[in-house]
Amino acid sequence: MKILVMGGTEFVSRAMAMHLIERGYQVDIFTRGRREVDYKGVRDHIKGDRRSLESLREGLSGRSYDGVFDITAYNKEDLRLLTSVLERDKLKRYIFCSSMTVYKEKEGVISDDSPRGFNPNWGNYGLDKMRAEDYLFKLCEEEGLAVTIFRPAYIYGEGNNLYREGYFFDRIEEGLSIPIPARDTINHFIHIEDLVKLFESALYSSEAVGRGYSLSYPQKVTWEYLVESAIEAVGKEVEVKRIDYDKLGLHPREFFPFRDITHLLSVESLGEDGLYTPQINLQEGLERAYRWYSDKRPKLDDPRMDKVEYVLES
């Protein structure tokens, strides 16, 4: 089976391409060519700008694929350009990585069918992803494009290029206290291995055509449990301090790598539609992530978190 992965050199797209190669697919990747491919097995590394119709035509004309995994599209125009170039009559499945940010604010668990729309916590990012989804759903309904859309919770694990679990690992190794928001916020997470296996499974589920799914491992995670799990993975004790950031007049992202918002996603429909169901709990996933992190030592940073020491002193 011939597969095109949009992306292929950063976190999710890289993991997706590597997984598919290991599974025996013929994999092409499409990137801007700014990063080296540090793994083997890619059939063709197509370099170009996905936001340029001319560049897409130059790179993809004359090529046909059984499946496309679109990891790098952020808005409707990204999808319109790519789908106008692809040989859609030969394409068996188009799998789009959307986001949990497409859902409107809601108390309790969010289901696949929960209302989508503008969410002030995420702004235009979520709205653009929703409009991209709608474009694909329209192509599916009107032209028969076999689309499956996934809306992951927080993704973590080996290869993460965002300074999230890596931030915790660094502070724990250095014996530094970790400030967390004082609210009892709860979230879901999904490990990168579960995500790529789930994406692949959509190639083989007829029930998944024209559907959008929430993705997570169904384990409710508080910020305190998240950090304690990272502490256990590293094996070194540090102090965890709860911060009332409202009293300090701060935004939680100024000292913490996540927004202080509860997002719980229902994943019951995955198994019902013949899709892979996530298997990796947070503790196991963070242990895997730390082994990778301590071996690779990626250079990560988050300039927005510039009040960490300030809140600890306050």
Beta strands, then each sheet from edge to edge (+ up, - down):
strand 1: 2-6
strand 2: 26-31
strand 3: 44-47
strand 4: 67-70
strand 5: 93-97
strand 6: 109-110
strand 7: 147-152
strand 8: 154-156
strand 9: 178-181
strand 10: 186-191
strand 11: 211-215
strand 12: 217-222
strand 13: 240-243
strand 14: 264-265
sheet 1: 3+ 2+ 1+ 4+ 5+ 7+ 11+
sheet 2: 6+ 14+
sheet 3: 8+ 10+ 12-
sheet 4: 9+ 13+
end
